[in-house]
């Protein structure tokens, strides 16, 4: 079952997502938005504590490292 967890992220930059490179600018801001990263890691940590198996997808290496680091800090490295 899919559970959608809305976040407060809202892109307020000047990049046009339909222009070349525009969506990359939006994603860079998304990765940099620490409140969203915390929400994702809070949700994953809570689900793991309930015995759930989690899959978190990202296309960005920096985002992966950020999420993995935050989960590692919580002792969730496996």
C-alpha positions as CSV (number, residue, x, y, z in Angstrom):
1,X,0.0,0.0,0.0
2,X,1.3,3.5,-0.9
3,X,1.3,6.1,1.8
4,X,1.8,9.6,0.6
5,X,3.5,12.0,3.1
6,X,3.1,15.6,1.9
7,X,5.9,18.0,2.8
8,X,6.1,21.7,3.0
9,X,8.7,22.0,0.3
10,X,7.7,24.6,-2.3
11,X,10.0,25.7,-5.0
12,X,10.3,29.5,-4.9
13,X,13.3,29.9,-7.2
14,X,13.4,31.4,-10.7
15,X,14.3,28.4,-12.8
16,X,11.8,27.3,-15.4
17,X,11.4,23.5,-14.9
18,X,10.5,23.1,-18.6
19,X,13.7,24.8,-19.8
20,X,17.0,22.9,-20.2
21,X,18.5,22.4,-16.8
22,X,15.5,23.9,-15.1
23,X,14.3,20.8,-13.3
24,X,17.8,20.2,-12.0
25,X,17.7,23.6,-10.2
26,X,14.4,22.6,-8.6
27,X,15.9,19.2,-7.5
28,X,19.0,20.9,-6.1
29,X,16.7,23.1,-3.9
30,X,14.7,20.0,-2.9
31,X,17.8,18.2,-1.8
32,X,19.0,21.2,0.2
33,X,15.6,21.5,2.0
34,X,16.6,20.1,5.4
35,X,13.1,20.0,6.9
36,X,12.1,17.6,4.1
37,X,15.1,15.4,4.6
38,X,14.3,15.3,8.3
39,X,10.7,14.3,7.6
40,X,11.8,11.5,5.3
41,X,14.3,10.1,7.8
42,X,11.7,10.5,10.6
43,X,9.2,8.5,8.6
44,X,11.6,5.8,7.6
45,X,13.0,5.5,11.2
46,X,9.4,5.1,12.5
47,X,8.5,2.5,9.9
48,X,11.7,0.5,10.6
49,X,10.9,0.5,14.3
50,X,7.5,-1.1,13.4
51,X,9.3,-3.8,11.5
52,X,8.6,-2.4,8.1
53,X,10.9,-2.7,5.0
54,X,11.5,0.7,3.4
55,X,12.6,1.7,-0.1
56,X,13.7,5.4,-0.5
57,X,14.4,6.4,-4.1
58,X,16.5,9.3,-5.4
59,X,18.4,10.1,-8.6
60,X,20.9,12.4,-6.9
61,X,24.1,11.1,-5.3
62,X,24.2,14.1,-2.9
63,X,20.6,13.3,-1.8
64,X,21.4,9.6,-1.3
65,X,24.5,10.5,0.8
66,X,22.4,13.0,2.9
67,X,19.6,10.5,3.5
68,X,22.0,7.7,4.3
69,X,24.0,9.8,6.7
70,X,20.9,11.0,8.5
71,X,19.7,7.4,8.9
72,X,23.2,6.2,9.9
73,X,23.1,8.9,12.7
74,X,20.0,7.2,14.0
75,X,21.6,3.8,13.9
76,X,19.7,2.7,10.8
77,X,22.6,1.6,8.5
78,X,21.3,-1.8,7.4
